[in-house]
């Protein structure tokens, strides 16, 4: 099964502010791991409290906050940021 990846405008802006090497690592992670995985939850972890229902993925020191929509076979990237700051935006 191939999962579709969509990135919100907010996440696109956050991604664009990162170093080009980090951007490449994140895009490669989404393409090689998440898109091709039978269950994208395998590499992520569920979030709690205010972000309950969303999933996080670790790419080095950066985190992707995503929503997994099983009915659409879609992983929606909501936020991208350094692990020390990304959770403050939720």
QUIURKA-V29632 format. One record per pair of residues at least 12 apart in sequence whose C-alpha atoms are under 7 Angstrom apart, sorted by the first residue. I is the first residue (numbers start at 1). GAP is how many residues later the second one is. D is the distance in Angstrom with one decimal. If there is no record, write none. Layout:
# QUIURKA-V29632
((I & GAP & D) (I & GAP & D))
This chain:
# QUIURKA-V29632
((1 & 35 & 6.7) (1 & 37 & 5.6) (2 & 33 & 5.4) (2 & 34 & 5.2) (2 & 35 & 7.0) (3 & 32 & 4.6) (3 & 33 & 6.5) (3 & 70 & 5.3) (3 & 71 & 5.6) (3 & 72 & 6.9) (4 & 31 & 6.2) (4 & 69 & 6.3) (4 & 70 & 4.8) (4 & 71 & 6.2) (5 & 30 & 6.9) (5 & 69 & 5.9) (5 & 70 & 5.0) (5 & 71 & 6.0) (6 & 69 & 6.4) (6 & 70 & 4.9) (6 & 71 & 6.1) (7 & 69 & 5.8) (7 & 70 & 4.7) (7 & 71 & 6.6) (8 & 69 & 6.2) (8 & 70 & 5.7) (10 & 69 & 6.8) (11 & 66 & 6.6) (11 & 67 & 5.5) (11 & 68 & 4.6) (11 & 69 & 5.5) (14 & 66 & 5.8) (14 & 67 & 6.7) (15 & 65 & 6.1) (26 & 33 & 6.4) (43 & 14 & 6.7) (44 & 12 & 5.4) (44 & 13 & 4.7) (45 & 12 & 6.8) (50 & 40 & 6.9) (51 & 39 & 6.3) (54 & 12 & 5.7) (54 & 13 & 4.9) (55 & 12 & 6.1) (61 & 21 & 5.9) (61 & 22 & 5.8) (62 & 19 & 5.5) (62 & 20 & 4.3) (62 & 21 & 5.2) (63 & 17 & 5.8) (63 & 18 & 5.6) (63 & 19 & 6.1) (63 & 20 & 5.6) (63 & 23 & 7.0) (64 & 13 & 6.7) (64 & 15 & 5.8) (64 & 16 & 4.7) (64 & 17 & 6.9) (65 & 12 & 6.1) (65 & 13 & 5.6) (65 & 14 & 5.0) (65 & 15 & 6.5) (66 & 12 & 5.3))
